[in-house]
């Protein structure tokens, strides 16, 4: 099997612990990976570097793919979010978060199988803020036709490749007629001209969220601008049990970063009880991405093997404490490795 060079950012808090578990599972499954280890977040600050060192960015540019654990950005101290910097500096414009029910995990809803596709580089997260006058501050929402069209095109291509049936756009164009209006016009154009075979709908975001929590099974792919996608992707994670059960990817034209989307959980760091599943699921997404890029069917088989192992382990009651089980991080990894076939 081909060996792949992948940048590894363990992160901080529980990041290093779950990273060790995921590396062990990938190795046991037969993935041939040479890890290029770099730092970000508190771990980088402790080493006398910026929260996102230039050498970390350069490594991702060189090797094209990274797996990232949770990274903490200090609050209220003038540091820009690690995640925001990664997305903007590498133009990782498509945030992708699949959300589905997992075997053996009790949730409020059944038959949830949603993919959230979020524009990742602009909107209110562009960071354009200023003080108009003392006591009055303003934040600017930025929308460009380039970014709106490319995320819509990415979503429709993804739907076609994965044989998904419908794209639903959540927006607030009734109020933000120019920014959200541009977003939905671009999606409409891509649908009408290039992908009329994909079912398409638009929902004002407040109504869309209500329908999500009434019956999430009616949705397939959700396409959203940056802030809405951030909020709705966490909402959807709650439908199946929380952020510890969903993977995440940030994909651009040249680079891709796969990450656990939950926090660094400093309150349980070092105790060996963290659930590595979200990072492992993100690693499976990463293997499938590499397989698609390289046409490597062996790697795709490894990804499927890991997915089958964690589905089987959960169905058989092998869970960490956050899911109602009793396993610690290493024990959970051991149970998955036993089920690799």
C-alpha positions in Angstrom: 0.0 0.0 0.0 1.2 3.5 -0.8 2.5 5.6 2.1 0.9 9.0 2.6 2.5 12.1 4.3 -0.1 13.8 6.5 0.4 16.8 8.8 -0.8 16.0 12.4 -1.8 18.7 14.7 -2.6 17.0 18.0 -3.9 20.3 19.6 -4.2 20.7 23.3 -6.4 19.7 26.2 -7.6 16.2 25.3 -6.2 16.5 21.8 -2.9 14.6 22.4 -4.8 11.7 24.1 -7.4 11.1 21.4 -4.7 11.6 18.7 -2.7 8.7 20.1 -5.8 6.5 20.1 -6.6 7.4 16.5 -3.1 6.8 15.3 -3.1 3.3 16.8 -6.4 2.4 15.1 -5.3 3.7 11.7 -2.0 1.7 12.0 -3.9 -1.4 13.1 -6.2 -1.1 10.1 -3.3 -1.0 7.7 -3.2 2.7 6.8 0.4 3.5 5.8 0.9 7.1 7.1 4.0 9.1 7.8 2.9 11.8 10.3 4.4 15.3 10.0 3.7 16.7 13.5 3.1 20.4 14.0 1.6 22.6 16.7 -1.3 25.1 17.0 -3.3 26.6 19.8 -2.2 26.6 23.4 0.4 24.0 22.6 2.1 26.4 20.2 1.9 29.3 22.6 3.6 27.2 25.3 6.4 26.6 22.8 6.9 30.3 22.4 5.1 30.5 19.0 1.9 32.1 17.7 -1.4 30.2 18.0 -1.0 29.2 14.4 2.7 29.1 13.5 3.8 29.8 10.0 5.7 26.5 9.9 2.4 24.7 10.6 0.7 26.5 7.6 3.7 25.8 5.4 3.6 22.0 6.3 -0.1 21.9 5.3 0.7 23.7 2.0 3.5 21.2 1.3 1.7 18.0 2.2 -1.9 19.1 1.3 -3.7 17.2 4.0 -3.8 17.5 7.8 -5.6 15.8 10.7 -6.3 18.2 13.5 -7.3 17.7 17.1 -9.1 20.4 19.2 -7.1 23.6 19.6 -7.8 26.3 22.2 -7.6 29.9 21.2 -7.3 32.2 24.3 -10.4 34.2 24.9 -10.2 38.0 25.1 -6.4 38.2 24.7 -6.2 39.5 21.1 -5.6 36.1 19.5 -7.4 35.3 16.3 -9.1 31.9 16.2 -6.9 29.0 15.0 -9.7 27.6 13.0 -10.6 31.0 11.4 -7.0 31.6 10.5 -6.6 28.1 8.9 -9.7 28.5 6.8 -8.9 32.0 5.6 -5.1 31.6 5.0 -5.5 28.3 3.2 -8.8 29.2 1.5 -10.5 26.1 3.0 -13.8 27.4 1.7 -16.0 24.3 2.2 -16.7 23.1 5.7 -18.3 19.7 5.5 -20.0 18.0 8.5 -21.9 14.7 8.0 -24.4 14.0 10.8 -26.0 10.6 11.1 -27.4 8.3 13.8 -24.8 5.8 15.1 -25.6 2.2 16.1 -26.3 1.7 19.8 -26.3 5.5 20.6 -29.6 6.7 21.8 -30.8 10.0 20.3 -34.0 12.0 20.1 -34.4 11.2 16.4 -33.9 8.2 14.1 -33.1 8.2 10.4 -30.9 11.3 10.6 -28.5 11.4 7.7 -27.6 15.1 6.9 -24.5 16.7 5.4 -24.0 20.4 6.4 -22.0 22.3 3.7 -20.9 25.7 5.1 -19.2 28.5 3.3 -16.0 28.9 5.4 -14.2 32.1 4.5 -16.4 35.2 4.7 -19.8 36.5 6.1 -19.7 37.9 9.6 -16.6 35.8 10.3 -14.6 38.0 7.9 -13.6 39.9 11.1 -14.4 43.4 9.7 -15.3 45.3 12.9 -14.9 48.8 14.0 -16.1 51.3 16.6 -18.3 53.9 15.0 -18.4 56.1 18.0 -17.9 55.4 21.8 -20.5 52.9 22.8 -21.4 51.9 19.2 -19.6 49.1 17.3 -20.2 47.6 13.9 -19.5 44.2 12.3 -19.6 43.9 8.6 -21.1 40.9 6.8 -19.1 40.2 3.6 -20.4 38.2 0.6 -18.7 37.9 -2.7 -20.0 36.3 -5.9 -16.8 34.2 -6.1 -17.3 32.6 -2.7 -21.0 32.2 -3.0 -20.7 30.5 -6.4 -17.9 28.2 -5.5 -19.5 26.9 -2.4 -22.8 26.3 -4.2 -20.9 24.5 -7.0 -19.0 22.4 -4.5 -22.3 21.4 -2.8 -24.0 20.3 -6.0 -20.9 18.4 -7.1 -20.7 16.6 -3.8 -24.4 15.7 -4.0 -23.8 14.2 -7.4 -20.7 12.3 -6.4 -22.3 10.9 -3.2 -25.7 10.3 -4.9 -27.6 12.6 -2.5 -31.1 13.6 -3.5 -31.7 17.2 -2.3 -30.0 20.5 -1.3 -31.7 22.9 1.1 -30.4 26.4 1.4 -31.1 28.2 4.7 -30.9 32.0 4.4 -32.3 35.3 5.7 -32.6 37.1 2.3 -36.0 38.6 3.4 -33.9 40.8 5.7 -30.4 40.8 4.4 -31.4 41.2 0.8 -28.0 41.9 -0.7 -25.7 39.5 1.2 -28.0 36.5 1.6 -29.7 37.5 -1.6 -26.4 37.0 -3.5 -25.9 33.7 -1.8 -29.3 32.2 -2.9 -29.0 33.7 -6.4 -25.7 31.9 -6.9 -27.2 28.6 -5.6 -30.2 29.1 -7.9 -28.0 29.7 -10.9 -25.9 26.6 -10.3 -29.0 24.5 -9.8 -30.8 25.7 -12.9 -27.9 25.7 -15.3 -25.7 22.7 -14.2 -27.7 20.5 -11.8 -31.4 20.6 -12.5 -31.6 16.9 -11.6 -30.9 17.6 -7.9 -33.9 18.6 -5.9 -33.5 22.1 -4.5 -35.3 24.2 -1.9 -34.8 27.4 0.1 -35.9 28.0 3.6 -35.7 31.2 5.8 -33.3 30.0 8.5 -35.6 30.4 11.5 -38.3 28.3 9.8 -35.7 25.9 8.6 -34.4 25.3 12.1 -37.9 24.7 13.4 -38.4 22.1 10.7 -35.1 20.5 11.6 -36.1 19.9 15.1 -39.5 18.7 14.1 -38.3 16.1 11.6 -34.6 16.1 10.5 -35.2 13.1 8.2 -36.8 15.4 5.6 -33.3 17.0 5.0 -30.4 15.7 3.0 -27.7 18.4 2.3 -27.9 21.8 4.0 -26.1 24.6 2.2 -25.4 27.7 4.4 -23.3 30.8 4.7 -20.6 31.0 7.4 -22.4 32.0 10.6 -25.6 30.0 9.9 -23.5 27.0 9.1 -21.6 27.3 12.3 -24.8 27.4 14.4 -26.8 24.8 12.4 -24.0 22.2 12.3 -23.9 22.2 16.1 -27.7 22.0 16.2 -27.6 19.0 13.9 -25.0 17.3 16.0 -27.3 17.6 19.0 -29.9 15.6 17.0 -27.7 12.5 17.1 -26.0 12.8 20.5 -23.6 15.7 20.4 -20.3 17.0 18.9 -18.4 13.9 20.1 -20.2 11.8 17.4 -19.7 13.9 14.3 -16.6 14.4 12.1 -15.6 17.6 10.2 -13.6 18.6 7.2 -12.4 22.0 5.8 -11.6 21.6 2.1 -10.1 24.0 -0.4 -8.8 23.8 -4.0 -5.4 22.5 -2.9 -5.4 21.7 0.8 -7.8 19.9 3.2 -7.9 19.8 7.0 -9.9 17.1 8.8 -10.7 17.8 12.5 -12.6 16.9 15.6 -15.1 19.8 15.9 -15.6 19.5 19.6 -13.6 21.5 22.2 -10.4 20.7 23.9 -12.2 19.8 27.2 -9.4 20.9 29.6 -11.5 19.8 32.6 -10.9 16.1 31.6 -7.5 16.5 29.9 -4.9 14.0 31.2 -7.5 11.7 32.7 -7.5 9.2 29.8 -11.3 9.2 29.5 -11.9 11.3 26.4 -13.9 9.8 23.5 -11.7 9.7 20.3 -14.6 8.8 18.0 -15.1 12.3 16.4 -11.4 12.5 15.5 -11.5 8.9 14.3 -14.5 9.6 12.1 -12.7 12.7 10.7 -9.7 10.5 9.9 -12.0 8.2 8.0 -13.2 11.2 6.0 -9.6 12.0 5.4 -8.8 8.5 4.1 -11.8 8.6 1.7 -10.6 12.1 0.5 -7.1 10.8 -0.1 -8.5 7.7 -1.8 -10.6 9.9 -4.2 -7.7 12.1 -5.0 -5.3 9.2 -5.7 -7.7 6.6 -7.0 -6.5 4.3 -4.2 -9.1 1.6 -3.6 -6.9 -0.1 -0.9 -7.1 3.1 1.2 -10.9 3.3 0.7 -11.1 -0.3 1.9 -9.2 0.7 5.1 -11.6 3.5 5.7 -14.6 1.2 5.3 -12.9 -1.3 7.7 -12.5 1.3 10.4 -16.1 2.6 9.9 -17.5 -0.9 10.2 -15.4 -1.5 13.4 -16.7 1.5 15.2 -20.3 0.9 14.1 -20.0 -2.7 15.4 -18.3 -1.7 18.7 -21.0 0.9 19.4 -23.8 -1.6 18.5 -22.3 -4.1 20.9 -22.2 -1.6 23.8 -18.5 -0.7 23.7 -18.7 2.9 24.7 -16.8 5.6 26.5 -18.3 7.3 29.5 -19.8 10.3 27.7 -22.0 7.8 25.8 -23.1 5.9 28.9 -20.4 3.3 28.8 -17.4 2.6 31.0 -14.4 2.5 28.7 -11.6 4.9 28.8 -9.8 6.2 25.7 -7.3 3.4 25.3 -9.9 0.7 26.1 -12.2 2.1 23.4 -9.4 2.0 20.9 -8.6 -1.6 21.9 -12.2 -2.7 21.3 -12.2 -1.1 17.9 -8.9 -2.7 16.9 -10.4 -6.1 17.9 -13.2 -5.6 15.5 -11.1 -4.7 12.5 -11.7 -7.4 9.9 
